[in-house]
């Protein structure tokens, strides 16, 4: 594997990790909003 290929692989892996983090944060925010709405509704 050439250094250029290795750097490209690392860059794509980093982008994928950031995308997964974004999805996880969105799910946490969604669950928090649903829980808050249920508590406030009574």
Secondary structure, 3 states (H helix, E strand, C coil): CCHHHHHHHHHHHHHHHHHHHHHHHHHHHHHHHHHHHHHHHC
